Amino acid sequence: MLPFVFRAKNNKEVNLPGTLRLSGRLDTGETELLDLSRQNLVAYPYRELRGSILSNGYLPHYFALFPMDLKAPEHIGVMKNIEENSSFIAEGITFLGDNTNVYFTSVDGLQTLLDFMNMHSNVRIRIIGHVNVTPETKLNDSQLVNLAKKRAEGIMEYLILHGISKHRVSVMGRGREGVKYPNPQTEAELEYNRRVEVVIMGL
């Protein structure tokens, strides 16, 4: 195992304080929640690390990396300012097929979104659900939009269940017009088609 460090910077190259949610490092499979200023990490070079970085006043930064692929034993998350109408993909929240239920592996992704909302108590968001559509898809566009909206509603319900005011969250679904890869060839393209988009509606 090798020493490894995570950092957060803004677009002016200034180091930022923040929290790190990290999975993939421990043999137990547990997720670690760490302060960026108090790291003492070692990592397997061939093991994928996934997670997110949160810093007050900035959108979440998500990562998935193998330490062996990096030139230096560190990952720098370049954070983007929170602005009205800015958006991000809430990575790690997944659905299977045409199912509206959030897959059990999505806990970390949901928790990152919850932590973001708790860190920024005045922020209002819109959760936009998306669906994967292939040439074999039998659902019409109205059904696809409804499926995507129900997925977004499931995420909203999670946030409300964990203390976020319903007045801070709205939802919508997008059908075929939101599909980037109409004939996906890789798992990454499938995941992107099923993405969860979060738009900042108010500060």
N, C-alpha and C positions, 0 to 999 in steps of 0.2 A: 504494500500500500504506500501511496505517496502523499505528501502534504498538498492540500488544495484549498483555495480561498475564493469566496464570492464577494463581489463588490457592486455597488450601485453608484452611477454617476448621472448627472444631468447633461444637457447638450453643450454645456460650457466646461465639461470635464471636471466638475466639482464633485467630490465624494459626498454621498448622501447617507444618512442613517436609515435604517430600515430593518425589516424582518425577512428571514429566509425560511421557506417551507420546502423541505428537501426529502425526496424519496429515492430509493435505489442504492443507498450507501451501506446500510446496515444489513447484516445477514438475517436478522429477524424480519425484515421487510417493513419495519415500522417507519413512520414519517417523523422527521425531526423538525422542530420549530426553533429557530436560532436567531439571535441578535447579530446583525452584520458586524457590529463592533466587537463582538466577543466570540470569534470563531477559533476553533482549534481542530481543523478537520484533516482527516486523511481519507483517501479514496482509492478504490481499485481502478487501475487505468483502463481495464477492459469492461467495466460495468457501467451501464447507462445511468446517468443521474437526471432526474426530472424534478421540476418544481417551479417555484415562483418567488419573486421578490416584491415586497410592498414597501413603499416609502410615502410618507404623508405629503399630499399635494400632487401625486403622480399616479398615472395609470399602472396597473399591474404589469410586471415583466415576467414572461414565462420562458422556460428553457428546457431543452432535452439534449444532452450531450454525452459524449464519451471522453473522459480526460485524455486518453491517448491521442485523440485527434487534434488537440489544442497545442499551439506553439509554446505556451507557458501554462503552469499549473494554476490557472485562475480563470474565472468567468466574470466579465464585467457587464452588468445589465445597464444599458443606456435607457434611462427612464424618460417618459414623455409626460409633459404637464397635463393635468386635468383641465379641460376646457369644455364649455358647453358645445354639444354636438360632436365632441370627440368620441371615439369608439375603440373597442378592443375585442378580440376573440377570447372568450372564457375557455381556455384550453383545459383538457382533462375531464370535461363533462361529456359523456357519451351515451348513445342509445343504440340498441340492437335492432337492425332491420326496420320494420314499420312500427316498432313498439314505442309507446309514449312514456314508459317508465324509465327513469334514470338508472343506468347500469351501476352495479354495486361498486365498481372501481372508480366511480366519479366523486367519492367522498372528498379527496384532496382538492379537486377542482371546485366543488361546491363550497368548501371551507375557505378557500382563497377568496372567492367572491363575497362570502359573508364577512371575512376579515376586512376586505376592502370597504364594504359598506359601513362597518363599525368604525373603521379608521376615519372615514369621511362622513360624518353624521348629517351633513346638510345636502349631500349629493342625492339626486333623483335619477333613476336609470330606466331605460326601456330594454327589456330582454327580447331579442328577436330569434325565434327558432327557425332552423333551416332543415331541409330534408334532402336525402339522396334520391336522385331520379335517373333511371337508366332507360334505354329503349324498351325494356321489358316491363316497366312500371305500368300497372293497370289502374292506379288511382287517377281521377281527374284532378284538375288544378284546385278546385274548391276543396276536395278531400285532402290534398297535399297541404294546403294552407291551414286547414283545421288541424291536421297532424302536427305541423310545425308549431302552431299556437299552443296546442296542448302540452307539447314538450316545454315550451317557455313557461307555461303556467305551473308545471311541476317544479321548475327551478324557483319561481316566485313563491310557491307554497313553502318550499324549504327555507327560504329567507324569512318569510313571515313567521313560520314555526319557531325560528331561532331568534325572534325579537325585532326584526326589521319591520317598520311601519308599512302597511299596505299602501299608504299614500306616497311612498317613495319609489314604488315599483309599478311599471306597466308592462304589458306584453303585446307581441304581435307575431304572426307567422308569415313566412314567405314560401311560395311554391316554386314552380319551374323557373320564374324569373330570377330567383336567387341562386340557382345552381351554377357553379363555376365549371364543373366537369360533367358534361352531359353523358359521357361514356367513360367513367373512371377506370383507370388501368392499375392503380396501386391502392394500397390501404390508406396511404396519406391523402390521396384524392377523395376516397370515400369518406374519410374523417372530415375533410374540409367541407364537403357537401353537407354533412350533418352538423356543421359548426353551430355554436351558440354565440351570437353577437350581442354585445352590450353597448348601448349608446348613452352618453351622459346627457340627460334632459334638463338638468338644472343644478346649480351650485348653492 
